[in-house]
Amino acid sequence: MQKGYIDLQEMMLELLNKMGYPREIYELLKEPTKSIKVRIPVRMDDDSIKIFTGYRTKHHNVFGITQGNVHFRPDLTEEEISQLAILRSVKTSNMQIPLGGSSGGVICDVRELSFRELERVCRGYIRAIQTVIGPDMDVLSSDASIDPQIMAWMMDEYSQLNTQANPNFITGKPVVLGGIKNKDTAIEKGILSTIQSLLQDDKKKHQEQGIMIHGIGRIGSYLATSLHRLGYKIIGISDPQGAVYNSAGLEVPNILKKKDNFGLVTKSIPESIDLDSFLQKECHMMVLTAKGEQITNKSASQINANLLLESIANSIEKSALEVLFEKQVSVIPEVITTTGGIIYAYLEWLEYKQGIKYTAEEVDKRLHNIINEAIREVRYISENKHVNMYMASYMVGLKNQAEAIRFRGWI
C-alpha cells in the first residue's frame, strides 16, 4: 500500500478516536465501499487494438449520491484512486456539500493519443462504467487536466447508452452544454477565497509582515496577481531556481512580465535570492504552489511564517508536519484549500437538478460563502478541541461523515 494512503488511514483512526467515535466508523470509512476495474479495447488510428485499464471507485453512499473527478494519467493506480475518493469525501464534508466522494480514470498518456483516439478512450470508459454512474448514483466531474471536450464526449456517450436519462448530470462540460463559465480557474478562485477568509481577522498582521508565494506556475501566478490587485502585500515570489524578496512589497505585475518560457523570473532579476534564504524570511503567510517540491524536515525548520497554506496535494512530508506543529505554524491543508473545483462541480450539478442558471457573480458569491463558512467551522473546532488547524480540517470532514452514518443507523 502506498505511504500516502497508509498515512491518511492512520490519521483517520487517530482523529476519529479523539472525537470519541467507535472503531466501526473507522473500519467503514478507511476504504471505499465499491470499486470496479475495467478493461477498455480501443481501435487506434493505425487500425490496431489497444487495451486500456480504467477504474471507478466510490467511498460510500451515506449521502445518497457520490461525486468525483476523472483522471487520465499514465501513472494512475487503483490505490491512488481509492485515496482520492476518500479525500473527496473529506473535502465535500468540509464544505457541507451532501455528496460522498468518488474517483476514477483511465491509465493513459493523452499526449500520445490523437484527437480521435482520445475520443474513443472517453467513450469506451463510459461504456465500461455506465452501470455504476448516473444522476442519482455517481456524478462524474473534471480534473484540472481534463478539458470540457473530454467531458462532452463522456456526456454524449452516456446519452446514447441511456436514452431515458438526462446526461447533463456530468459536470465540467462546455458552457454551451450546460457547463459553468470560468471553470478553468475554479481551483485558483477557491484558494484565493480561502486566503481571504483566513486573513480577514488578521488584516494588520498580513499588511505588516506580508505574504510569500512559493512557486510561480499557473496557481502561483494567479494568486500573486489577484492578491496584489486586491491590496495584499506580496513580499516574496519563488521559482524553481531562486526567489525575489522585498519586505516593503513587490511590484507583482512587473515581475511576472519577466517570466520566461521555462517559468523563471529570477534569471532577469539581479537581486534574486536562493530558495533556502527565501524560506527563512519572516512573513505572515506562505502559500505552497510549487509542483513536485515537498517541504522536508530541513526546510520546515527554516520556515518563518505564521500561516502555511498547502495548495498542492502531498506538498508537506509527514515528518515535516511535526516540525511545523512544534513551531506553532498554522498549516492549512489541501483538503480545505483546493475545494474550488468541487464547489463549481456541485453548483453545475445543482443547475442541472433545479433547471436554473447561475450568473458568474452568483457563482463567485456562493463559492466564497461556502469556503468562508468552512474556515469558520475549522477555526471553531481548532479552538474548542485544542488542536491545530491542519488536524481540525480533517476532523470536520470526518465528523460530518461519521454523524451521517450514525443518524442513518448504519453503526
C-alpha positions as CSV (number, residue, x, y, z in Angstrom):
1,M,0.0,0.0,0.0
2,Q,1.3,3.5,-0.9
3,K,2.7,5.5,2.0
4,G,0.3,8.4,1.5
5,Y,-2.7,6.1,1.8
6,I,-1.3,4.5,5.0
7,D,-0.6,7.9,6.5
8,L,-4.2,9.0,5.6
9,Q,-5.7,5.9,7.3
10,E,-3.6,6.3,10.4
11,M,-4.7,9.9,10.8
12,M,-8.3,9.0,10.2
13,L,-8.1,6.4,13.0
14,E,-6.4,8.9,15.4
15,L,-8.9,11.7,14.8
16,L,-12.0,9.5,15.0
17,N,-10.7,8.1,18.3
18,K,-10.0,11.7,19.5
19,M,-13.6,12.6,18.7
20,G,-15.0,9.6,20.5
21,Y,-16.4,7.5,17.6
22,P,-16.3,3.7,17.8
23,R,-13.8,1.7,15.8
24,E,-16.5,0.5,13.4
25,I,-16.8,4.0,12.0
26,Y,-13.2,3.9,11.0
27,E,-13.5,0.4,9.6
28,L,-16.2,1.7,7.3
29,L,-14.5,4.9,6.2
30,K,-10.9,3.7,5.9
31,E,-11.5,2.1,2.4
32,P,-14.0,2.7,-0.5
33,T,-17.2,0.6,-0.3
34,K,-17.3,0.0,-4.0
35,S,-14.7,-0.2,-6.7
36,I,-14.6,-1.6,-10.2
37,K,-11.7,-2.1,-12.6
38,V,-12.5,-2.2,-16.3
39,R,-10.6,-3.1,-19.5
40,I,-11.3,-0.9,-22.5
41,P,-10.5,-2.1,-26.0
42,V,-9.8,0.9,-28.3
43,R,-9.2,0.9,-32.0
44,M,-6.2,3.1,-32.7
45,D,-5.6,5.2,-35.8
46,D,-3.3,2.6,-37.3
47,D,-6.2,0.1,-37.0
48,S,-4.6,-1.8,-34.2
49,I,-6.5,-2.5,-30.9
50,K,-5.0,-1.3,-27.7
51,I,-6.4,-2.3,-24.3
52,F,-6.6,0.4,-21.6
53,T,-7.3,-0.1,-17.9
54,G,-9.8,2.1,-16.1
55,Y,-11.3,2.5,-12.6
56,R,-14.4,3.9,-10.9
57,T,-14.4,3.9,-7.1
58,K,-17.0,5.2,-4.6
59,H,-16.0,5.9,-1.0
60,H,-19.6,5.5,0.4
61,N,-23.1,6.5,-0.3
62,V,-24.1,7.7,3.1
63,F,-25.3,10.9,1.4
64,G,-27.1,9.0,-1.3
65,I,-25.1,10.3,-4.3
66,T,-21.3,10.4,-4.9
67,Q,-19.3,12.8,-7.0
68,G,-15.7,12.7,-8.1
69,N,-13.1,13.5,-10.7
70,V,-12.0,11.6,-13.8
71,H,-8.2,11.3,-14.2
72,F,-6.3,10.4,-17.4
73,R,-2.7,9.7,-16.4
74,P,-0.1,7.1,-17.3
75,D,1.0,6.6,-13.7
76,L,-2.6,6.2,-12.3
77,T,-3.0,3.4,-9.8
78,E,-6.0,1.7,-8.1
79,E,-4.7,2.7,-4.6
80,E,-4.4,6.4,-5.7
81,I,-8.0,6.3,-7.0
82,S,-9.1,4.9,-3.6
83,Q,-7.2,7.6,-1.7
84,L,-8.6,10.3,-3.9
85,A,-12.2,9.1,-3.3
86,I,-11.7,9.2,0.5
87,L,-10.2,12.7,0.3
88,R,-13.1,13.8,-1.9
89,S,-15.5,12.8,0.9
90,V,-13.4,14.8,3.4
91,K,-13.5,17.8,1.1
92,T,-17.2,17.7,0.3
93,S,-18.0,17.2,4.0
94,N,-15.7,20.2,4.9
95,M,-17.8,22.3,2.5
96,Q,-21.1,21.0,3.9
97,I,-21.9,19.5,0.5
98,P,-24.1,16.4,0.9
99,L,-22.3,14.2,-1.6
100,G,-20.0,11.3,-0.9
101,G,-16.6,11.1,-2.6
102,S,-15.7,9.1,-5.7
103,S,-12.9,9.0,-8.2
104,G,-11.9,7.2,-11.4
105,G,-10.0,7.4,-14.6
106,V,-8.0,5.6,-17.3
107,I,-4.3,4.7,-17.3
108,C,-3.1,6.6,-20.5
109,D,-0.9,9.4,-21.7
110,V,-3.1,11.9,-23.5
111,R,0.0,13.3,-25.2
112,E,0.5,10.1,-27.1
113,L,-3.1,9.9,-28.3
114,S,-4.6,11.6,-31.4
115,F,-7.7,13.6,-31.0
116,R,-9.9,10.7,-32.3
117,E,-8.1,8.1,-30.2
118,L,-8.7,10.2,-27.1
119,E,-12.4,10.4,-28.0
120,R,-12.6,6.6,-28.4
121,V,-10.9,6.2,-25.0
122,C,-13.5,8.5,-23.4
123,R,-16.5,6.8,-25.0
124,G,-15.0,3.3,-24.1
125,Y,-14.6,4.4,-20.5
126,I,-18.2,5.4,-20.2
127,R,-19.5,2.2,-21.9
128,A,-17.4,0.2,-19.3
129,I,-18.7,2.1,-16.2
130,Q,-22.2,3.1,-17.3
131,T,-23.9,0.8,-14.8
132,V,-22.3,2.4,-11.7
133,I,-22.7,6.1,-12.7
134,G,-25.8,8.3,-13.2
135,P,-27.7,11.4,-11.9
136,D,-28.9,9.5,-8.8
137,M,-25.8,7.4,-8.2
138,D,-22.4,8.8,-9.1
139,V,-21.6,12.1,-10.8
140,L,-18.5,12.5,-13.0
141,S,-16.6,15.8,-12.7
142,S,-13.5,17.0,-14.4
143,D,-9.9,17.0,-13.1
144,A,-7.7,20.0,-13.6
145,S,-6.1,18.2,-16.6
146,I,-9.4,17.1,-18.1
147,D,-10.8,19.7,-20.5
148,P,-14.5,20.3,-21.3
149,Q,-14.2,18.4,-24.6
150,I,-13.4,15.2,-22.8
151,M,-16.4,15.7,-20.5
152,A,-18.6,16.5,-23.5
153,W,-17.7,13.2,-25.2
154,M,-18.5,11.3,-22.0
155,M,-21.8,13.1,-21.7
156,D,-22.7,12.3,-25.3
157,E,-21.8,8.6,-24.9
158,Y,-23.9,8.3,-21.8
159,S,-26.9,9.9,-23.5
160,Q,-26.6,7.4,-26.4
161,L,-26.4,4.4,-24.0
162,N,-29.2,5.7,-21.6
163,T,-31.7,7.5,-23.8
164,Q,-34.2,7.8,-21.0
165,A,-31.8,9.7,-18.7
166,N,-30.6,13.3,-18.8
167,P,-26.8,13.2,-19.3
168,N,-26.3,16.8,-18.0
169,F,-25.5,15.4,-14.5
170,I,-21.9,15.1,-15.8
171,T,-20.0,18.2,-14.8
172,G,-17.1,20.1,-16.2
173,K,-18.9,20.4,-19.6
174,P,-18.5,23.2,-22.2
175,V,-20.7,26.2,-21.3
176,V,-22.9,25.7,-24.4
177,L,-23.8,22.2,-23.0
178,G,-24.6,23.4,-19.5
179,G,-21.2,24.0,-18.0
180,I,-20.2,26.9,-15.8
181,K,-18.1,29.8,-17.0
182,N,-14.5,30.2,-15.7
183,K,-14.4,26.5,-14.5
184,D,-10.7,26.5,-15.6
185,T,-9.9,28.9,-12.7
186,A,-12.1,27.2,-10.1
187,I,-9.2,25.8,-8.0
188,E,-7.4,29.1,-8.0
189,K,-10.6,31.0,-7.0
190,G,-11.1,28.6,-4.2
191,I,-7.6,29.1,-2.9
192,L,-8.0,32.8,-3.1
193,S,-11.2,32.7,-1.2
194,T,-9.5,30.5,1.5
195,I,-6.7,33.1,1.9
196,Q,-9.2,35.9,2.1
197,S,-11.3,34.1,4.8
198,L,-8.2,33.2,6.8
199,L,-6.8,36.8,6.7
200,Q,-10.0,38.8,7.3
201,D,-9.3,38.8,11.0
202,D,-5.5,39.4,10.6
203,K,-5.5,42.5,8.4
204,K,-2.9,44.3,10.4
205,K,-0.5,41.3,10.6
206,H,-0.6,40.4,6.9
207,Q,-0.1,44.0,5.9
208,E,2.9,44.4,8.3
209,Q,4.5,41.0,7.5
210,G,3.2,40.2,4.1
211,I,2.5,37.1,2.0
212,M,5.0,34.9,0.2
213,I,4.1,32.7,-2.8
214,H,6.3,29.6,-3.1
215,G,6.0,28.6,-6.7
216,I,5.1,30.8,-9.7
217,G,3.3,28.4,-12.0
218,R,-0.3,28.7,-13.0
219,I,-1.7,28.8,-9.5
220,G,1.1,30.9,-8.0
221,S,0.9,33.5,-10.8
222,Y,-2.9,33.7,-10.4
223,L,-2.7,34.2,-6.6
224,A,0.1,36.7,-6.8
225,T,-1.7,38.8,-9.4
226,S,-5.1,38.6,-7.7
227,L,-3.8,39.3,-4.1
228,H,-1.7,42.2,-5.3
229,R,-4.7,43.6,-7.2
230,L,-6.8,43.3,-4.0
231,G,-4.3,45.3,-2.0
232,Y,-2.5,42.5,-0.1
233,K,1.3,42.9,0.3
234,I,3.3,40.3,-1.6
235,I,6.8,40.3,-0.3
236,G,8.2,37.1,-1.9
237,I,7.9,35.0,-5.0
238,S,9.9,31.9,-5.8
239,D,10.6,29.9,-9.0
240,P,12.5,26.6,-9.3
241,Q,15.9,28.3,-9.3
242,G,15.5,31.1,-6.8
243,A,13.3,33.8,-5.4
244,V,12.6,37.5,-5.3
245,Y,12.0,39.2,-2.0
246,N,11.3,42.7,-0.7
247,S,9.9,43.3,2.8
248,A,8.3,46.5,1.6
249,G,6.3,44.7,-1.0
250,L,6.9,43.6,-4.6
251,E,5.5,45.1,-7.8
252,V,4.0,41.8,-8.9
253,P,2.8,42.7,-12.4
254,N,6.3,44.0,-13.4
255,I,8.0,40.8,-12.0
256,L,5.6,38.5,-13.8
257,K,6.2,40.3,-17.1
258,K,9.8,39.0,-16.8
259,K,8.7,35.3,-16.6
260,D,10.4,33.3,-19.4
261,N,9.2,30.2,-21.3
262,F,10.7,28.0,-18.5
263,G,8.6,29.7,-15.8
264,L,11.6,31.5,-14.4
265,V,11.5,35.1,-13.2
266,T,14.8,35.2,-11.2
267,K,17.1,35.0,-14.3
268,S,16.4,38.5,-15.2
269,I,16.4,40.0,-11.7
270,P,20.0,40.5,-10.3
271,E,18.9,41.0,-6.7
272,S,17.2,37.5,-6.5
273,I,18.0,35.2,-3.6
274,D,18.3,31.4,-3.2
275,L,15.4,29.2,-2.0
276,D,16.9,28.5,1.4
277,S,17.1,32.2,2.1
278,F,13.6,32.6,0.8
279,L,12.2,30.0,3.2
280,Q,13.8,31.7,6.2
281,K,12.3,35.1,5.5
282,E,9.6,36.3,8.0
283,C,6.1,36.5,6.7
284,H,2.5,36.2,7.9
285,M,1.5,33.6,5.3
286,M,3.4,31.4,2.9
287,V,1.4,29.7,0.1
288,L,2.9,26.5,-1.3
289,T,2.1,26.2,-5.0
290,A,5.3,24.6,-6.3
291,K,4.5,21.3,-8.0
292,G,6.9,18.3,-7.4
293,E,8.6,20.0,-4.4
294,Q,7.9,18.9,-0.9
295,I,8.6,20.7,2.4
296,T,11.0,18.4,4.2
297,N,12.3,18.2,7.8
298,K,15.1,20.6,6.9
299,S,13.0,23.1,5.0
300,A,10.3,23.0,7.7
301,S,12.8,24.0,10.3
302,Q,13.7,27.1,8.2
303,I,10.1,28.3,7.6
304,N,9.4,31.6,9.5
305,A,5.7,32.1,8.7
306,N,2.6,32.2,11.0
307,L,0.4,30.5,8.4
308,L,1.4,27.9,5.8
309,L,-1.1,27.1,3.2
310,E,-0.9,23.9,1.1
311,S,-2.4,24.2,-2.4
312,I,-0.8,21.0,-3.9
313,A,-1.5,17.5,-2.5
314,N,1.4,15.9,-0.6
315,S,3.5,19.1,-0.6
316,I,4.5,18.6,3.0
317,E,6.2,15.4,4.3
318,K,4.5,13.8,7.4
319,S,7.7,14.3,9.5
320,A,7.9,17.9,8.3
321,L,4.4,18.5,9.6
322,E,5.5,17.5,13.1
323,V,8.3,20.1,12.9
324,L,5.8,22.8,11.8
325,F,3.4,21.9,14.6
326,E,6.2,22.2,17.2
327,K,7.0,25.6,15.8
328,Q,3.3,26.5,16.2
329,V,2.9,27.3,12.5
330,S,-0.7,27.0,11.4
331,V,-0.8,24.7,8.5
332,I,-3.9,24.8,6.3
333,P,-4.2,21.5,4.3
334,E,-5.1,20.9,0.7
335,V,-8.5,19.3,1.8
336,I,-9.6,22.8,2.6
337,T,-7.8,25.0,0.1
338,T,-8.4,23.1,-3.2
339,T,-12.2,22.8,-3.0
340,G,-13.0,25.4,-5.6
341,G,-13.3,22.7,-8.4
342,I,-15.6,20.7,-6.1
343,I,-17.8,23.7,-5.4
344,Y,-18.1,24.5,-9.1
345,A,-19.0,20.9,-9.9
346,Y,-21.6,21.0,-7.2
347,L,-23.1,24.2,-8.5
348,E,-23.2,22.8,-12.0
349,W,-24.9,19.7,-10.8
350,L,-27.4,21.9,-8.8
351,E,-28.1,23.9,-12.0
352,Y,-29.0,20.5,-13.7
353,K,-31.2,19.4,-10.8
354,Q,-33.1,22.7,-10.4
355,G,-33.2,23.7,-14.1
356,I,-31.7,27.1,-13.4
357,K,-28.6,29.0,-14.5
358,Y,-26.4,31.0,-12.1
359,T,-24.7,34.2,-13.1
360,A,-20.9,34.4,-12.8
361,E,-21.4,36.8,-9.9
362,E,-23.7,34.3,-8.1
363,V,-21.2,31.5,-8.6
364,D,-18.4,33.6,-7.1
365,K,-20.6,34.7,-4.2
366,R,-21.7,31.1,-3.4
367,L,-18.1,29.8,-3.7
368,H,-16.8,32.4,-1.2
369,N,-19.7,31.9,1.2
370,I,-19.2,28.1,1.3
371,I,-15.5,28.4,1.9
372,N,-15.9,31.2,4.4
373,E,-18.3,29.0,6.4
374,A,-15.9,26.0,6.2
375,I,-13.0,28.1,7.5
376,R,-15.2,29.4,10.4
377,E,-16.1,25.8,11.4
378,V,-12.4,24.7,11.2
379,R,-11.4,27.6,13.4
380,Y,-14.1,26.7,15.9
381,I,-13.0,23.0,16.1
382,S,-9.4,24.1,16.4
383,E,-10.1,26.4,19.3
384,N,-12.6,24.2,21.2
385,K,-10.8,20.8,20.7
386,H,-7.4,22.4,21.2
387,V,-5.9,21.0,18.0
388,N,-4.0,22.7,15.2
389,M,-5.8,23.9,12.0
390,Y,-4.4,21.0,10.0
391,M,-6.0,18.4,12.2
392,A,-9.1,20.4,12.7
393,S,-9.7,20.5,8.9
394,Y,-9.7,16.7,8.7
395,M,-11.7,16.4,11.9
396,V,-14.6,18.5,10.4
397,G,-14.7,16.4,7.3
398,L,-14.6,13.1,9.2
399,K,-17.1,14.3,11.8
400,N,-19.7,15.1,9.2
401,Q,-19.4,11.7,7.6
402,A,-19.5,9.9,11.0
403,E,-22.6,11.8,12.1
404,A,-24.4,11.0,8.8
405,I,-23.5,7.3,9.4
406,R,-24.8,7.5,13.0
407,F,-28.1,9.2,12.0
408,R,-28.7,6.6,9.3
409,G,-28.3,3.8,11.9
410,W,-25.6,2.0,10.0
411,I,-23.4,1.8,13.1
